[in-house]
Amino acid sequence: MLKKVTFLVALIYTIVLATVSLITLNNLPEVQISFADKIFHFLAYGIFVVLWYLALYYKFNLKKRKAIGYAFILAVTFGIIIEVLQDTMTASRALDVYDALANTLGALMAGIVLWMNKSLHVKNS
C-alpha cells in the first residue's frame, strides 16, 4: 500500500512546499535559533529528495542510482525556481542565495544518506 502512494505523497509535499514558500506568512512567532530559516530549508529539501526518491524508485521503477540522481536534480531545480519566483512574484519575499545553498545542501545530504543505505525497504501491507 505504501509503495502505491509514494508518488501522491511526493506530489502533495511539493505543492505544500511551493505554497508555503510563496505565500506571505504573517503573525508567526519568532524562533530564537540562529539560522532557523536555513535549517528549515535544509530539512525541507532533504525530505523532498527522500520522498521523490521513493516515488521514482517504487512508482516509476527506476534503479536506485537514477532515482537518487533525478530526485536530487529535481530538488535543486525546484529550489532555484522557487527562489526566483519569490523574487519576481511576491512582494514580501526575496531571492536568497543562502536559501538556495541550504536547499542544495539538504538535498545533497539526503542523496548521500540514501546512496550509503544498502537497503531501504518499504513494507507492503
N, C-alpha and C positions, 0 to 999 in steps of 0.2 A: 504493500500500500504506500509506504513512504517513498519508494522509488518512483511511483507513478505521479506523485505530486511535486517532485523536485523542481520541475520547470515552472509550475504555477507559483510556488513559494519564491523562487528566484525573481520571477517577473513582478510579483507583488512587492517584494523588498525593493526592487529597483524603482518602482513607481513611488513608493513611500519615501525613499531616499531622495529622489528628484523633487518631490513635493516639499519635503522638509527643507531642502537646500534652496528652494526658490521662493518660498513664502516669507513674509515678514513675521518674525517671532517677537511679539511684544509681551511685556509683563512676565518674563521668565526670571526666576531667581538667579542672582549672580553666584557663580560657582567660584569658590576661593581656592582653586587649584591652578597652579601655574600651567600654562599651555593646555588647559582643559579642552579647548576647541580643537587643538591639533591631536590630542589623544582620541577625541571622538572621531575625527576624520580617519585616523589610523585604524581604529577598531571597526568603523563602519565599512571601510573598503576591504579590510581583511575578511569580514563576514560576507561581503559582496562576492569576493573571489571564491570562498568556500561554497556558497550557495550556487553560483554559476558553474563551478567545477562539478558539483553533484548533478546539476541539470544536464550538463554536456556529457558527462560520463554515463549516467543512467538512462536519461531520456533519449539522447542522440547517439548513444553507443560509441562515443569517441574513446580512443585509447587514453590512458592516464596522462601521458606527456602532452598530447594535443589538448586535452580538456583543461589542464592547468595553464598551458600557454594561452589558449583562447580566452579563458576566464581572466587571466592577468591583463591581456591586451584590452579586453572589454572594459575592465575596471579602470585602467589608466585613461583610455579614450573617453569613457563616460565621465570620469572625474574632471578631465580637461574641459569637456563640453559644458558641464555644469558650472565650472568656474567662469567660463566665457559668458554663459547665459546670465549668471549672477551680475556680471559687469554690464551687460547690454540690455537686459530685460527687467531688472529690478532697480528700484530707487534706494532700497535700504541695504543692499549687499554690493560687494565689490570683488573683483578678481584678486585672489591672494595666492601668490606663487607658493607660499609656505603651506597653504591648504593642499594645493596640488601635490607638493612634495610629500606631505603626510599621507595623502591618499595613495600615492605610488608606493611609499614605504610599507604601508599596511597591506597593500595588495601583494607586494613582493614577499613580505614575511609569511603571509598565508600561503603563497605559492611554494615557498621553501618548506614550510611545515608539511604541506600536502605531498610534496616531492619526497621528503625524507620518510614519511609514513609509509611503511611497507604494505600495509593492508588497511583499508578503510572500508568496512562492511556496514551496509545499512540492512537491518533485518527486514525480511519480507513477512508481513503479517497477513 
